[in-house]
Amino acid sequence: MERGLELYSGKAKSMHLTDDPGRLIMEFRDDTSAFDGEKIEQLDRKGMVNNLFNAFIMTRLQNTGVETHFEKLLSKTESIVKNMDMIPVECVVRNIATGSLCKRLGIEDGLNLEPPTFEFFLKDDARHDPMINDYHIDSFGWATREEVVLMKRNTFQVNDILGAMFADAGMILVDFKLEFGRDSSGNLLLADEISPDTCRFWDAETHEKMDKDRFRRDLGGVTDAYAEVLKRITANS
Ligand code: 5GP
């Protein structure tokens, strides 16, 4: 497959056109950003680790009945994905309270959430990805009511699958963010990426952070922690 012009470049990934209009090449770069792009660094090998991580998780989800845009690995840092019409919202599930939830609501950090909670955010860096609700999505036409129901259902399904998978590998899936899009037939598919950049994982015994919070909080060892998570989940499969 020929890599064509760059279609879009985000904070950590670039999307490239291909000779097939139905497919794109998703390139994972070493760039790492936090706080809406205020903090940016290059972390050696991170693009490669996240590409392999995402491929492993997306394949596992697909084999468990969650439809995704992922098709196959192309190189160490690139994957082939379906060309999607992206829905501009982020779907977040939280099993443990931390991050923006604690800041926003004054909730104790580390509180176990039973049942897990769900939040929608608008993808809009300039406005710091504000929290939105189902009615906003409907009124502003970002997605249909049916798509809203499906996004929630699928995000909780992913939580069940990945929660069990990470528990088996000695980790806690604290929270994560998903994005969805429509394929050329209008079907809702899981899109974007799932990686330690978009999830929080804690070691089950020590509660050591093994995700992008290492970068956000200047804890060091970011890529090594990502690679350790990948090693644990692949060793356990
Ligand atoms: P929080 O709302 O606490 O900042 O994030 C909740 C979860 O969603 C975390 O796992 C975080 O990594 C992920 N998340 C939320 N928004 C974004 C985003 O804009 N980019 C990325 N990479 N992850 C996000």
Residues whose N, C-alpha, C, O or C-beta is under 5 A from the ligand:
A	BS01	5GP	V92 T98 G99 S100 L101 D175 F176 K177 D197 T198 C199 R200
